[in-house]
Amino acid sequence: MDDAGAVLVLGGTGRTGSRIAQALTDQGVPARTACRSGSEVKFDWDDQQTYRAALNGVDRVYLVPPTMRVRFADRVAAFFDVAADAGVHHVTLLSAHGADRAPSVIDLAETEELVAGQEGITHTVLRPAWVMQNFTDEHLPLVDDALMVPSGGGAEAFVDADDIAAVAVRTLLEPAAHDGATYVLTGPAALTFAQVAEIITGVAGRPIRYVDIDQKVWIDGAVAAGVPADYTPMLQWLTGTVIDDGGAAPVGDVERVLGRPATDFATFARRNATAWTR
């Protein structure tokens, strides 16, 4: 282990953050979770007064940009102004698959450049594919036993959040070994949503069908359900990439970092079967 200081885990109650914090704690590494509520330390991207307290005594950061928005590079830049003074010397950034090809209206590439450009701070960038847990939480719920997502028949190498967290932990424990690396995190196989529905059928105990819903109808439904309207460029890009056959293909970075294969969707489904059983 390169370092013995505390790790700040932004989005500490989220899907990857909570796993990272627990794994670090289990290994005896002080981990401080931070988000707007429900964490050890209050952290609000829109309130720069919360930055310094969250960073006090921290030397490494798991950085999750502001969620449900597409413009956030200015917040990340302000955060680094404080982080440098606080003594942070490594950041692991949660980005997204294909960030370098994202539309300019989405600040993914700009944020990666910000992280890479910090003098005296090592960095690692994680670019995960669509996360398998989308199918077990409120992001992609079943509607009348149907999985409804626009895809045009395109495939995606869905990745397990446990694998994302495990890679992140490795970079936070051994920052020098992963400095400057960009890891594309995927599952071992690209699956269509119809294939996902078939796998879920096998563990749910009832037929689950796939409906290739119109992209605009799906996005309008997400906004009606509470997703901010100004987040629609992200939804258009994420689904449009799959529709255009540009979804994530399998990449071996999970195995290269962890020394074991990435979790396949069938294993994930068996492990989480209760999410779909009645």
C-alpha positions in Angstrom: 0.0 0.0 0.0 1.5 3.4 -1.0 -0.4 5.6 1.5 -1.7 5.5 5.0 -3.9 8.6 5.1 -7.7 8.9 4.8 -9.7 8.4 1.6 -12.6 10.7 0.8 -15.3 8.8 -1.0 -17.7 11.2 -2.8 -21.1 9.8 -3.5 -20.4 7.7 -0.5 -23.9 6.3 -0.2 -24.1 5.5 -3.9 -23.7 2.3 -5.8 -20.0 2.3 -6.2 -19.1 4.7 -3.3 -20.7 2.6 -0.6 -18.9 -0.5 -1.8 -15.6 1.3 -2.0 -16.0 2.8 1.5 -16.8 -0.7 3.0 -13.9 -2.4 1.2 -11.5 0.2 2.4 -12.8 0.0 6.0 -12.5 -3.8 5.8 -8.8 -3.4 4.9 -8.2 -1.0 7.8 -8.0 2.1 5.6 -9.8 5.2 7.0 -12.6 6.0 4.5 -14.8 9.1 4.8 -18.1 9.1 2.9 -19.4 12.4 1.7 -22.6 13.4 0.0 -25.5 15.8 0.6 -27.2 13.6 3.2 -26.8 10.2 4.9 -23.0 10.2 4.9 -20.3 10.9 7.5 -19.6 14.3 6.1 -21.9 16.7 4.3 -20.8 17.5 0.8 -22.7 19.5 -1.7 -21.2 20.3 -5.1 -23.3 23.5 -5.2 -21.9 24.6 -1.8 -18.2 25.2 -1.9 -18.2 25.8 1.8 -18.6 22.1 2.3 -15.5 21.2 0.3 -12.8 22.1 2.9 -14.4 20.2 5.8 -14.8 17.1 3.6 -11.1 17.3 2.5 -9.6 17.9 6.0 -7.1 15.2 6.7 -7.6 13.4 3.3 -4.9 12.5 0.9 -6.8 10.5 -1.7 -10.2 11.0 -3.3 -12.7 8.9 -5.1 -14.3 11.6 -7.2 -17.9 11.2 -8.5 -18.9 14.3 -10.5 -22.3 15.9 -9.8 -25.1 13.5 -10.8 -28.2 14.2 -13.0 -26.5 17.1 -14.8 -24.3 17.5 -17.8 -22.4 20.7 -16.9 -20.1 20.2 -13.9 -16.5 20.9 -14.9 -16.6 24.3 -13.1 -17.6 22.6 -9.8 -14.8 20.0 -10.3 -12.3 22.8 -11.0 -13.3 24.6 -7.8 -13.0 21.4 -5.9 -9.4 20.9 -7.0 -8.5 24.5 -5.9 -9.4 23.3 -2.4 -8.0 19.8 -2.7 -4.6 20.9 -3.7 -4.3 23.1 -0.6 -5.7 20.3 1.6 -2.8 18.0 0.6 -4.6 15.6 -1.7 -2.1 13.7 -3.8 -4.3 11.2 -5.7 -7.7 11.2 -7.3 -9.6 8.3 -8.9 -12.3 9.7 -11.2 -15.5 7.9 -12.0 -16.2 8.9 -15.6 -18.1 7.0 -18.3 -17.5 4.6 -21.2 -16.8 6.6 -24.3 -16.2 9.9 -22.4 -13.8 11.1 -25.0 -16.5 10.8 -27.6 -19.3 12.4 -25.6 -21.1 15.4 -27.1 -19.4 18.7 -26.0 -22.5 19.7 -24.1 -21.6 17.0 -21.6 -18.6 17.8 -19.4 -17.1 14.3 -19.3 -14.0 14.8 -21.5 -13.4 18.2 -20.0 -13.5 16.8 -16.5 -11.1 14.0 -17.4 -8.7 16.7 -18.7 -9.1 18.7 -15.5 -8.2 15.7 -13.4 -5.2 14.8 -15.6 -3.9 18.4 -15.5 -3.5 18.7 -11.7 0.1 19.4 -10.8 1.3 17.2 -8.0 -1.8 15.0 -7.9 -1.7 11.5 -9.4 -4.8 10.3 -11.1 -6.7 7.3 -12.5 -9.8 7.5 -14.7 -12.5 4.8 -14.7 -14.8 4.6 -17.7 -17.5 2.0 -16.9 -20.0 0.6 -19.3 -23.7 0.5 -18.3 -23.9 -0.9 -14.8 -25.7 -4.2 -14.2 -27.3 -2.8 -11.1 -29.4 -0.6 -13.4 -31.6 -3.7 -13.8 -32.1 -4.3 -10.1 -32.9 -0.7 -8.9 -35.2 2.1 -10.0 -33.2 3.0 -13.1 -34.5 0.3 -15.4 -37.5 -1.3 -13.6 -39.7 -3.9 -15.1 -43.1 -2.6 -16.3 -45.7 -5.4 -16.5 -42.9 -8.0 -16.8 -41.3 -6.0 -19.6 -37.8 -4.5 -19.8 -38.4 -1.3 -21.7 -35.3 0.5 -23.0 -34.5 2.0 -26.4 -31.6 0.1 -28.0 -32.3 -0.6 -31.6 -31.0 -4.1 -31.1 -27.6 -2.8 -30.0 -25.5 -4.6 -27.4 -23.6 -3.4 -24.3 -21.0 -5.2 -22.2 -22.7 -4.4 -18.9 -20.4 -4.2 -15.8 -21.0 -5.1 -12.2 -20.7 -2.2 -9.7 -18.8 -4.6 -7.5 -16.1 -4.8 -10.2 -16.0 -1.1 -10.6 -15.6 -0.7 -6.8 -12.9 -3.3 -6.7 -10.8 -1.6 -9.4 -11.3 1.7 -7.7 -10.1 0.4 -4.4 -7.0 -1.1 -6.0 -6.2 2.4 -7.5 -6.7 4.1 -4.2 -4.5 1.7 -2.3 -1.8 1.7 -4.9 -2.0 5.1 -6.6 1.5 5.2 -7.9 1.0 1.9 -9.8 -2.1 3.2 -11.5 -1.1 6.9 -12.1 -2.2 8.2 -15.5 -4.2 5.0 -16.3 -7.6 5.1 -17.9 -9.4 1.8 -17.3 -12.4 0.9 -19.5 -14.5 -1.3 -17.2 -16.9 -3.8 -18.9 -18.3 -7.2 -18.4 -16.9 -10.2 -20.3 -19.6 -10.2 -23.0 -21.7 -7.7 -24.9 -25.4 -8.5 -24.6 -28.5 -7.1 -26.3 -31.3 -6.1 -24.0 -33.3 -9.0 -25.4 -30.6 -11.3 -24.1 -30.7 -9.6 -20.8 -34.4 -10.2 -20.6 -33.8 -13.9 -21.3 -31.3 -14.2 -18.5 -33.6 -12.5 -16.1 -36.4 -14.8 -17.2 -34.2 -17.7 -16.1 -34.0 -16.5 -12.5 -37.3 -14.7 -12.1 -39.5 -17.7 -12.4 -41.7 -16.1 -15.0 -41.2 -14.7 -18.6 -39.7 -11.3 -18.9 -40.0 -9.7 -22.4 -38.0 -6.9 -23.9 -39.7 -3.9 -25.6 -37.5 -1.7 -27.7 -39.3 1.5 -26.8 -39.0 4.7 -28.8 -36.1 6.8 -27.5 -38.1 10.0 -27.2 -41.0 8.3 -25.5 -38.5 6.7 -23.0 -36.7 10.0 -22.3 -40.0 11.9 -21.9 -41.1 9.2 -19.4 -37.9 9.6 -17.4 -38.4 13.4 -17.2 -42.0 12.9 -16.2 -40.8 10.5 -13.4 -38.5 13.2 -12.1 -35.3 13.2 -14.1 -34.2 16.8 -14.7 -35.0 18.0 -18.2 -31.5 19.4 -18.7 -30.2 15.9 -18.2 -31.8 14.7 -21.4 -28.6 15.2 -23.5 -27.0 12.5 -21.3 -29.9 10.1 -21.8 -29.9 10.8 -25.5 -26.2 10.1 -25.7 -26.2 6.9 -23.6 -29.1 5.3 -25.4 -28.2 6.7 -28.8 -24.7 5.1 -28.6 -26.3 1.7 -28.1 -28.9 2.3 -30.8 -26.1 3.2 -33.3 -24.2 0.0 -32.4 -21.6 1.9 -30.5 -22.2 0.3 -27.1 -19.4 -0.9 -24.9 -17.5 -3.9 -26.2 -15.7 -6.3 -23.8 -12.4 -4.9 -22.6 -10.1 -6.8 -20.3 -9.2 -4.0 -17.9 -11.1 -5.5 -14.9 -9.1 -8.7 -15.2 -5.9 -6.9 -15.8 -6.2 -4.9 -12.6 -7.9 -7.5 -10.3 -6.3 -10.7 -11.7 -9.7 -12.3 -12.1 -12.4 -12.2 -14.8 -15.1 -9.6 -14.7 -18.5 -10.7 -13.5 -20.8 -12.0 -16.2 -24.5 -11.1 -16.3 -25.7 -14.6 -15.6 -23.7 -14.7 -12.4 -25.0 -11.3 -11.4 -28.6 -12.3 -12.2 -28.4 -15.4 -10.0 -26.9 -13.4 -7.2 -29.6 -10.9 -7.4 -32.6 -13.1 -8.3 -34.8 -11.7 -5.5 -34.9 -8.3 -7.3 -37.1 -9.9 -9.9 -39.0 -12.5 -8.0 -42.5 -11.9 -6.5 
